[in-house]
Every structure is written in structure tokens, then in C-alpha cells.
């Protein structure tokens, strides 16, 4: 198939999943066309059957805010026509689903019918999408998509409740490349990050307020007050990072924190970590937690959103009440102090991730769903 994929190309779960999906589909022989304002973060290089189409926005003086959604629509129309796309798969409802639906309508007037599949990732539904200034457009875009997927049952149910979309949303979970995300001990990297006797606590996110990165700093202070030698590694960047850095200084733990910024090969850093802490206030799935599990890192998480769904039935970590700093601290302390327990849970985390979230199985689900949508659209078109 010739597949167009649009996503946010920045550091974050939806862009990572979209990019990894496109790469995996390309490996299976599909022709992939990424359509975005810059090359996606995880698209390390362009291969023979992967193309990138940059969306540029005209900075005309009339516009206070350049209309990216319209430029994206125009590029979708152009790529669909001249690359003979079979399907558009857009990730994150705003503005990608809206642009794709408009592009499809423009193409239909030219005698071209392109199915649109929208994948919902989380805050496009749970936070941004329910803002009154966006809600009618998001609802319309979901309703008008030919196929809709969500990365968890939690997100599917949230979408149905918030938007009244009907029970037609397919749940296809996020996934990991188990060959890439596996533990690779690296003593020299570990020595560069911390002293020999220190445990490593890690948090990876885009530092939006909903990620509660400040809670991780508060957990670190409590752990050190309990006499534990712990080094905290922050990976990623975003709007909350300055405030988190300030908090680390204010609480007197800044010497025990490393801010590493955005990192491509996160599996290398995860391979030296002991515990992954994800205290998010909203998390539709928890891709970063899954990647940690695949690298043999036990997870301590909040009970928000899809995180219990990810960890349910596993011995991969602990689920704690949202915002409960004491419980986060207690669970991290258990893992740091009990080596036998840590080893058991690290092994279970890896096994669980590989058993349930391998790339091959999930990509096959997408291929099957694409064919179902194309068949439905073809049948509908034949009846008109």
C-alpha cells in the first residue's frame, strides 16, 4: 500500500508511535509518505520506500497565527494525488484529523477517494479536545474519519463518553521493537552518570504539566532523606523543565539530578536505570513506561488513565494513587533496597513487554484494519 502518515514530529508519544509504525510498515514493503512540518524525531534516516514531505506555512502579514492546518491540508491533497496514496493515517486529532477530512473532501470533488484513519493518542481527547474552542471540530473530525483507533481501552471509553462517537473505535495498543529496546549493560555510561554506589531513578517525558515531573524531584528528596544514594536522570524537554530545575535547587537535591534533554537512543540510558517513575496526571497508554519495561526496568506509576491497563496482570512494577508522593517513595525504596525483588520484577517487566507488545503483532493489526477500512470505503463508494 501507499500510505500517508501525518503526526507531530516532536518528542512525544504520538509522534514516536506514528514514526515507528511507518518504519515498520516500510520494512514490510509498503510505501510510506510522512507529511509534517519537520522530519519526525524518530525518523533517523530516509530509506528507499520512506519519503518525507515538508509542510511549509506562509508567514503572510495578514495572519497573526499562520494557518498550519490549511497548509497541511494542501500538502495532503498534493501527496495523495501525485503519489497515488491508498490511505491517509493521521495521529492526534488536532489538527491532523481535521486536515485529512478536508483533504479527502477536496479530493472527492476531483474523483479521488482516499480513506482516512485517525489514531487517538490521549490529550487530543482528554484535555485539548474537550476545550470548548476545539470540541465541535474534534467531534466532527472523528465522526467523519473512515476509521478510528485508540491506543487503549481507557482512551476508547473516554472518547465515546466525551464525544458520543458510538462504539466503532478499534483499540490497537502502542508497541515496542523488542530487538532495539532491551537491556545492554554499559558500565562506562553508568560511571559517567553517577557514583559507583548510587541507584538510578529515571523519568522520561515531554515535561508538560500533566506529566508531574516535579513529583519525581520530591520523591528523590525523600529517598535521600531515608539514606538512599540515588541519582535522578531526566530525559526530555518541555515547558515545565525550568520550574522542575528550580524546584531541585530549592529542595537542595540539584547535585543529584542530571537533565539530559532530548535523547534519540533512550534505550541506552534505560539500560543503566534501576527504576522508572511515571507520576502522570493523565496518560492514555504510557509508551515511555513500556520502553522501560522492555529494557528490564521496573515501573512505579500513578493510577491515571491507561497506566493500570498497561501494567495490569504483570509483575513489572507498582501502581500508586495519583499524586501520592509517600507511596511513590515507598515503592521506589522497596525496589532499591530489595535486590531479589528488583531482579524478579525487572525480568517480569521484560517478559511482559515482549509477550504483549511486540512490533510485529501490533503492525499486523494495523494492516488488517487498513484493509477493513478500504473495503468498507470501496463498498460505500460503489453504492453511490
Legacy VTK file of the C-alpha trace (Angstrom):
# vtk DataFile Version 3.0
C-alpha trace
ASCII
DATASET POLYDATA
POINTS 384 float
0.000 0.000 0.000
0.911 3.653 -0.475
0.263 5.203 2.948
0.417 8.841 4.008
1.194 9.432 7.701
0.810 12.768 9.486
1.890 13.363 13.063
3.573 15.842 15.342
7.284 15.357 14.653
8.399 16.425 18.113
9.437 14.485 21.224
6.292 12.756 22.483
4.344 9.502 22.371
2.064 10.144 19.404
4.910 11.164 17.100
7.084 8.267 18.246
4.343 5.704 17.618
3.481 7.170 14.216
7.108 7.167 13.138
7.875 3.669 14.388
4.714 2.391 12.712
5.723 3.968 9.411
9.211 2.470 9.633
7.812 -0.980 10.429
5.314 -0.768 7.566
8.120 0.242 5.208
10.092 -2.834 6.254
7.082 -4.902 5.165
7.185 -3.392 1.694
4.646 -0.574 1.996
5.480 2.859 0.583
5.328 5.426 3.378
4.954 9.189 2.984
5.433 11.237 6.158
3.677 14.617 5.967
4.671 17.099 8.700
6.349 20.449 9.320
9.703 18.792 10.081
11.255 15.338 9.962
9.827 13.212 12.799
12.087 12.844 15.816
12.461 9.055 15.490
12.979 9.051 11.711
16.750 8.708 11.820
17.175 8.330 8.062
15.144 8.074 4.860
15.109 4.653 3.204
14.105 3.533 -0.262
10.391 3.325 0.474
10.096 6.151 3.009
9.560 9.718 1.812
9.197 12.955 3.752
7.015 15.862 2.584
7.611 19.088 4.486
4.644 21.327 5.186
5.656 24.956 4.952
3.449 27.769 6.209
3.341 31.162 4.512
4.118 33.897 7.020
1.828 36.464 5.394
1.475 39.740 7.375
-2.318 39.352 7.452
-2.027 36.252 9.664
-1.362 36.726 13.353
-1.159 32.935 13.596
-0.011 31.099 10.442
-2.742 28.615 9.364
-0.787 25.362 9.608
-3.896 23.179 9.359
-4.710 24.612 5.925
-1.148 24.215 4.674
-1.216 20.637 5.930
-4.485 20.021 4.075
-3.000 21.326 0.842
0.055 19.103 1.211
-2.143 16.072 1.909
-4.095 16.768 -1.281
-0.884 17.160 -3.257
0.749 13.988 -1.930
-2.425 11.932 -2.272
-2.824 12.939 -5.919
0.740 12.715 -7.157
1.913 9.778 -5.060
-1.335 7.820 -5.591
-1.966 7.228 -1.889
-4.213 4.358 -0.883
-4.874 5.702 2.605
-4.156 8.600 4.970
-3.320 7.649 8.554
-3.232 10.624 10.911
-2.071 10.624 14.512
-3.553 13.012 17.087
-6.910 14.526 16.261
-5.879 18.195 16.250
-5.269 19.318 13.535
-4.341 16.181 11.603
-7.766 14.520 11.501
-9.450 17.810 10.587
-6.963 18.458 7.781
-7.291 14.890 6.499
-11.083 15.002 6.377
-10.969 18.317 4.485
-8.318 16.927 2.112
-10.493 13.893 1.436
-13.463 16.129 0.584
-11.346 18.196 -1.819
-10.052 15.043 -3.492
-13.561 13.579 -3.806
-14.554 16.542 -5.961
-11.695 15.538 -8.258
-12.890 11.940 -8.452
-10.335 10.569 -5.961
-11.463 8.707 -2.819
-8.860 8.396 -0.057
-9.852 6.645 3.213
-8.861 8.463 6.406
-7.814 6.572 9.536
-7.418 8.622 12.727
-5.476 7.333 15.722
-6.266 8.994 19.045
-3.382 9.225 21.491
-4.609 10.906 24.651
-4.573 14.626 25.340
-6.190 15.254 21.953
-9.255 13.712 23.640
-8.821 14.020 27.398
-7.579 17.622 27.622
-7.233 19.679 24.423
-10.089 18.069 22.533
-12.630 18.800 25.257
-11.821 22.505 25.324
-14.986 24.281 24.084
-12.957 26.080 21.403
-11.986 22.730 19.842
-14.694 20.246 20.824
-17.109 20.647 17.855
-14.269 20.368 15.333
-12.709 17.360 17.052
-16.070 15.569 17.239
-16.759 16.242 13.564
-13.299 15.060 12.544
-13.650 11.809 14.481
-17.171 11.187 13.174
-16.091 11.821 9.592
-12.975 9.633 9.726
-13.408 6.352 7.861
-11.663 4.502 10.664
-10.735 5.453 14.229
-8.309 3.699 16.568
-7.317 4.377 20.162
-4.173 3.215 21.924
-6.035 1.837 24.966
-9.463 0.753 26.146
-9.382 3.635 28.586
-8.976 6.154 25.760
-11.667 4.497 23.661
-14.133 4.740 26.553
-13.153 8.350 27.272
-13.733 9.263 23.619
-17.143 7.617 23.491
-18.210 9.341 26.714
-16.861 12.775 25.808
-17.845 12.902 22.145
-20.698 10.424 21.790
-18.934 8.846 18.834
-20.566 5.436 19.134
-18.792 2.179 19.764
-16.841 1.963 16.499
-13.365 2.711 17.789
-10.787 -0.064 17.374
-8.264 -0.488 20.189
-4.747 -1.052 18.839
-2.105 -0.608 21.545
1.276 1.038 21.314
4.231 -1.248 20.723
7.998 -1.617 21.061
10.795 -3.021 18.975
11.998 -5.684 21.396
15.263 -6.106 19.487
16.093 -2.438 19.984
14.607 -1.949 23.445
16.465 -4.459 25.555
18.931 -4.113 28.368
22.512 -3.551 27.256
24.737 -3.093 30.327
27.142 -0.192 29.880
29.432 0.302 32.852
31.226 3.292 31.346
27.949 5.151 30.747
26.748 4.344 34.239
30.007 5.635 35.734
29.608 8.824 33.707
26.119 9.365 35.103
26.581 8.523 38.766
28.908 7.353 41.508
29.524 3.639 41.795
27.260 3.090 44.804
24.273 5.135 43.559
20.938 3.784 42.367
19.482 5.387 39.241
15.917 6.692 39.148
14.764 7.805 35.695
11.900 9.840 34.270
11.269 10.384 30.557
8.649 12.811 29.249
7.979 15.973 27.290
7.781 17.962 30.552
4.235 19.139 30.095
2.438 19.980 33.375
0.320 16.813 33.135
3.482 14.677 33.458
4.036 15.849 37.070
7.830 15.850 36.732
8.036 17.915 39.935
6.707 14.879 41.849
9.798 12.948 40.767
12.060 15.566 42.376
10.063 15.386 45.605
10.399 11.594 45.620
14.164 11.946 45.166
14.456 14.239 48.191
12.535 11.782 50.369
14.618 8.846 49.176
17.854 10.653 50.010
16.498 11.685 53.403
15.990 7.972 54.043
19.702 7.464 53.467
19.480 6.039 49.944
22.165 7.069 47.468
20.025 7.832 44.410
20.810 9.710 41.205
17.880 11.065 39.193
18.076 11.217 35.401
15.580 13.359 33.497
15.280 12.674 29.765
13.277 15.005 27.530
12.399 18.665 27.457
9.356 20.894 27.553
7.575 23.795 29.225
7.862 22.536 32.814
11.599 21.883 32.756
12.703 25.316 34.124
10.294 25.002 37.039
11.498 21.459 37.781
15.136 22.585 37.723
14.270 25.431 40.104
12.484 23.004 42.440
15.530 20.700 42.523
17.681 23.646 43.620
15.075 24.820 46.118
14.864 21.359 47.727
18.643 21.013 47.814
18.873 17.927 45.568
20.101 19.565 42.361
23.555 17.978 42.737
21.897 14.566 42.463
19.901 15.342 39.304
21.021 15.193 35.668
18.903 16.851 32.957
19.873 15.088 29.735
17.439 16.776 27.348
16.016 15.016 24.313
17.809 11.782 23.553
17.425 9.611 20.467
18.794 6.267 21.713
16.852 6.260 25.001
17.333 2.507 25.275
20.997 3.134 26.123
20.035 5.312 29.079
17.223 2.990 30.172
19.760 0.151 30.205
21.591 1.717 33.146
18.455 2.695 35.091
17.104 0.846 38.131
13.572 2.277 38.473
11.336 4.253 36.102
8.949 6.704 37.766
5.861 7.947 35.873
3.557 10.016 38.132
1.448 11.392 35.257
-1.885 13.058 35.877
-3.176 11.812 32.531
-1.683 9.035 30.436
-3.640 7.275 27.719
-1.144 4.420 27.435
2.359 5.071 28.780
4.751 4.365 25.915
7.800 5.524 27.872
6.899 3.076 30.634
6.588 0.258 28.100
10.027 1.073 26.673
11.454 0.987 30.202
9.835 -2.390 30.845
11.330 -3.787 27.645
14.748 -2.696 28.933
14.202 -4.547 32.189
13.396 -1.500 34.326
10.570 -1.897 36.892
7.972 0.877 36.724
6.388 2.885 39.518
3.417 4.800 38.122
0.278 6.680 39.035
-3.106 5.051 38.521
-4.085 7.617 35.876
-5.691 6.756 32.556
-4.325 3.729 30.741
-1.383 3.035 33.065
-3.233 0.414 35.136
-4.275 -1.185 31.840
-0.639 -1.361 30.734
0.641 -2.872 33.986
-2.414 -4.959 34.916
-1.660 -8.657 35.303
2.091 -8.127 35.292
4.778 -8.160 37.960
6.502 -5.299 36.138
6.046 -2.596 38.744
3.688 -0.786 41.090
0.592 1.329 40.511
0.128 4.119 43.066
-2.653 6.617 43.792
-2.256 9.748 41.683
-0.271 12.448 43.491
0.645 10.197 46.440
4.315 11.158 46.922
4.599 8.949 50.012
3.528 5.818 48.148
5.749 6.597 45.148
8.653 6.925 47.568
7.806 3.737 49.450
7.596 1.663 46.252
10.850 3.048 44.852
12.539 2.373 48.186
11.364 -1.253 48.144
12.898 -1.778 44.726
16.183 -0.088 45.624
16.613 -1.936 48.911
15.469 -5.435 47.944
17.778 -6.744 45.222
15.959 -10.088 44.851
12.615 -8.357 44.388
14.125 -5.886 41.929
15.677 -8.666 39.855
12.398 -10.603 39.735
10.368 -7.578 38.674
12.957 -6.471 36.110
12.801 -9.908 34.489
8.998 -9.890 34.571
8.880 -6.408 33.041
10.934 -7.504 30.036
8.985 -10.721 29.540
5.611 -8.988 29.800
6.543 -6.247 27.324
7.826 -8.751 24.760
4.855 -11.096 25.182
2.131 -8.479 24.746
3.536 -5.512 22.803
5.904 -6.737 20.100
6.037 -4.596 16.949
5.171 -7.414 14.534
1.867 -8.343 16.158
0.623 -4.761 16.511
1.666 -3.697 12.996
-0.268 -6.696 11.666
-3.332 -5.376 13.489
-2.937 -2.053 11.675
-2.558 -3.773 8.290
-5.730 -5.769 8.893
-7.579 -2.641 9.977
-6.407 -0.717 6.912
-7.852 -3.424 4.665
-11.136 -3.404 6.571
-11.438 0.362 6.170
-10.512 0.276 2.476
-13.061 -2.467 1.849
-15.761 -0.507 3.708
-14.965 2.686 1.812
-14.852 0.830 -1.518
-18.249 -0.744 -0.840
-19.735 2.594 0.185
-18.297 4.295 -2.910
-19.703 1.566 -5.118
-23.168 2.184 -3.749
-23.176 5.890 -4.545
LINES 1 385
384 0 1 2 3 4 5 6 7 8 9 10 11 12 13 14 15 16 17 18 19 20 21 22 23 24 25 26 27 28 29 30 31 32 33 34 35 36 37 38 39 40 41 42 43 44 45 46 47 48 49 50 51 52 53 54 55 56 57 58 59 60 61 62 63 64 65 66 67 68 69 70 71 72 73 74 75 76 77 78 79 80 81 82 83 84 85 86 87 88 89 90 91 92 93 94 95 96 97 98 99 100 101 102 103 104 105 106 107 108 109 110 111 112 113 114 115 116 117 118 119 120 121 122 123 124 125 126 127 128 129 130 131 132 133 134 135 136 137 138 139 140 141 142 143 144 145 146 147 148 149 150 151 152 153 154 155 156 157 158 159 160 161 162 163 164 165 166 167 168 169 170 171 172 173 174 175 176 177 178 179 180 181 182 183 184 185 186 187 188 189 190 191 192 193 194 195 196 197 198 199 200 201 202 203 204 205 206 207 208 209 210 211 212 213 214 215 216 217 218 219 220 221 222 223 224 225 226 227 228 229 230 231 232 233 234 235 236 237 238 239 240 241 242 243 244 245 246 247 248 249 250 251 252 253 254 255 256 257 258 259 260 261 262 263 264 265 266 267 268 269 270 271 272 273 274 275 276 277 278 279 280 281 282 283 284 285 286 287 288 289 290 291 292 293 294 295 296 297 298 299 300 301 302 303 304 305 306 307 308 309 310 311 312 313 314 315 316 317 318 319 320 321 322 323 324 325 326 327 328 329 330 331 332 333 334 335 336 337 338 339 340 341 342 343 344 345 346 347 348 349 350 351 352 353 354 355 356 357 358 359 360 361 362 363 364 365 366 367 368 369 370 371 372 373 374 375 376 377 378 379 380 381 382 383
